[in-house]
Amino acid sequence: MKTRTQNRWLWLLVLPYVGLLWVPFYNVHDPVLLGFPFFYWYQLAWVPITSLLIWLAYRGVKHED
């Protein structure tokens, strides 16, 4: 059974959904980073951020094994 502390770690997994679900927030051209409009590099930046959040949530939850 998961404790409250473990469930808090799982809330980290909601951040990528919130950050990418509201498209009008990042549907702009400026600022440009290395020639890529904000629309593209914002989404691409979430790839390593999401990987880090998944790793943190995994490490924060106790496993049976």
Backbone as CSV, one residue per row, in Angstrom:
resi,resn,N_x,N_y,N_z,CA_x,CA_y,CA_z,C_x,C_y,C_z
1,MET,0.834,-1.187,0.000,0.000,0.000,0.000,0.876,1.245,0.000
2,LYS,0.481,2.216,-0.812,1.272,3.436,-0.918,0.921,4.400,0.207
3,THR,1.940,5.048,0.724,1.717,6.042,1.767,1.497,7.408,1.122
4,ARG,1.137,8.391,1.955,0.909,9.741,1.448,2.178,10.325,0.835
5,THR,3.326,10.051,1.427,4.584,10.577,0.901,4.852,10.010,-0.491
6,GLN,4.578,8.752,-0.674,4.787,8.139,-1.986,3.831,8.724,-3.023
7,ASN,2.599,8.985,-2.631,1.636,9.571,-3.561,2.045,10.980,-3.968
8,ARG,2.688,11.696,-3.095,3.154,13.043,-3.437,4.188,12.996,-4.549
9,TRP,5.022,11.999,-4.540,6.010,11.858,-5.607,5.322,11.645,-6.949
10,LEU,4.222,10.939,-6.947,3.520,10.646,-8.191,2.875,11.888,-8.798
11,TRP,2.633,12.909,-8.005,2.075,14.159,-8.529,3.044,14.856,-9.472
12,LEU,4.328,14.519,-9.395,5.295,15.089,-10.336,4.964,14.716,-11.778
13,LEU,4.299,13.587,-11.952,3.979,13.113,-13.297,2.879,13.944,-13.963
14,VAL,2.212,14.789,-13.207,1.166,15.650,-13.761,1.775,16.881,-14.436
15,LEU,2.959,17.299,-14.025,3.572,18.513,-14.546,3.741,18.530,-16.068
16,PRO,4.226,17.467,-16.697,4.332,17.506,-18.165,2.978,17.682,-18.859
17,TYR,1.945,17.068,-18.313,0.619,17.221,-18.912,0.143,18.658,-18.815
18,VAL,0.327,19.257,-17.664,-0.088,20.647,-17.481,0.741,21.569,-18.372
19,GLY,2.035,21.316,-18.436,2.919,22.164,-19.222,2.698,22.080,-20.720
20,LEU,2.185,20.959,-21.203,2.011,20.776,-22.647,0.553,20.771,-23.105
21,LEU,-0.368,20.648,-22.172,-1.774,20.541,-22.549,-2.352,21.878,-22.996
22,TRP,-1.924,22.971,-22.401,-2.474,24.288,-22.714,-1.655,24.908,-23.844
23,VAL,-1.992,24.566,-25.079,-1.221,24.974,-26.261,-1.158,26.488,-26.453
24,PRO,-2.216,27.273,-26.208,-2.092,28.723,-26.411,-0.984,29.371,-25.578
25,PHE,-0.551,28.730,-24.518,0.538,29.270,-23.703,1.851,29.316,-24.475
26,TYR,2.115,28.323,-25.282,3.404,28.259,-25.980,3.270,28.321,-27.498
27,ASN,2.108,28.683,-28.000,1.893,28.789,-29.442,2.326,30.167,-29.949
28,VAL,3.612,30.472,-29.788,4.176,31.741,-30.233,5.500,31.466,-30.947
29,HIS,5.960,32.436,-31.686,7.209,32.278,-32.437,8.413,32.713,-31.612
30,ASP,8.299,33.825,-30.913,9.429,34.368,-30.151,9.349,33.937,-28.703
31,PRO,10.418,33.707,-28.028,11.808,33.868,-28.412,12.323,32.676,-29.229
32,VAL,13.288,32.950,-30.054,13.902,31.932,-30.913,15.181,31.444,-30.235
33,LEU,15.388,30.148,-30.219,16.578,29.550,-29.621,17.268,28.694,-30.680
34,LEU,18.462,29.079,-31.071,19.232,28.370,-32.098,18.443,28.208,-33.399
35,GLY,17.658,29.194,-33.745,16.878,29.162,-34.967,15.536,28.460,-34.848
36,PHE,15.241,27.873,-33.703,13.975,27.185,-33.499,12.997,28.107,-32.787
37,PRO,11.774,28.219,-33.307,10.769,29.028,-32.618,10.428,28.435,-31.252
38,PHE,9.915,29.290,-30.396,9.551,28.874,-29.028,8.627,27.663,-29.032
39,PHE,7.688,27.616,-29.963,6.732,26.514,-30.043,7.432,25.160,-30.075
40,TYR,8.530,25.066,-30.832,9.238,23.788,-30.966,10.184,23.504,-29.814
41,TRP,10.987,24.498,-29.428,11.971,24.180,-28.394,11.344,24.048,-27.020
42,TYR,10.190,24.661,-26.791,9.482,24.470,-25.520,9.037,23.012,-25.379
43,GLN,8.462,22.476,-26.455,8.031,21.076,-26.413,9.219,20.135,-26.296
44,LEU,10.280,20.423,-27.018,11.473,19.582,-26.967,12.137,19.645,-25.594
45,ALA,12.069,20.784,-24.937,12.659,20.917,-23.597,11.949,20.022,-22.587
46,TRP,10.684,19.722,-22.822,9.945,18.867,-21.904,10.385,17.408,-21.966
47,VAL,11.066,16.997,-23.001,11.503,15.597,-23.110,12.475,15.244,-21.983
48,PRO,13.605,15.963,-21.804,14.482,15.616,-20.679,13.873,15.953,-19.323
49,ILE,13.053,17.010,-19.260,12.400,17.364,-17.999,11.468,16.239,-17.561
50,THR,10.696,15.707,-18.506,9.783,14.606,-18.190,10.548,13.360,-17.776
51,SER,11.655,13.085,-18.441,12.483,11.940,-18.050,12.987,12.094,-16.615
52,LEU,13.413,13.280,-16.267,13.873,13.543,-14.903,12.736,13.387,-13.898
53,LEU,11.561,13.888,-14.223,10.422,13.770,-13.309,9.993,12.320,-13.124
54,ILE,10.024,11.535,-14.198,9.689,10.109,-14.088,10.703,9.406,-13.196
55,TRP,11.974,9.730,-13.366,13.016,9.114,-12.547,12.833,9.491,-11.077
56,LEU,12.546,10.776,-10.806,12.329,11.203,-9.419,11.118,10.507,-8.795
57,ALA,10.038,10.376,-9.559,8.847,9.694,-9.045,9.144,8.220,-8.795
58,TYR,9.898,7.604,-9.671,10.254,6.192,-9.490,11.105,6.001,-8.233
59,ARG,12.080,6.895,-8.036,12.956,6.785,-6.862,12.216,7.092,-5.567
60,GLY,11.177,7.926,-5.648,10.444,8.332,-4.449,9.436,7.320,-3.960
61,VAL,9.051,6.378,-4.810,8.043,5.378,-4.450,8.774,4.090,-4.082
62,LYS,8.406,3.528,-2.937,8.995,2.258,-2.519,8.418,1.125,-3.364
63,HIS,9.284,0.160,-3.646,8.868,-0.990,-4.453,8.946,-2.251,-3.616
64,GLU,8.119,-3.200,-3.947,8.032,-4.470,-3.209,9.278,-5.326,-3.364
65,ASP,9.964,-5.208,-4.493,11.101,-6.088,-4.763,12.314,-5.583,-4.089
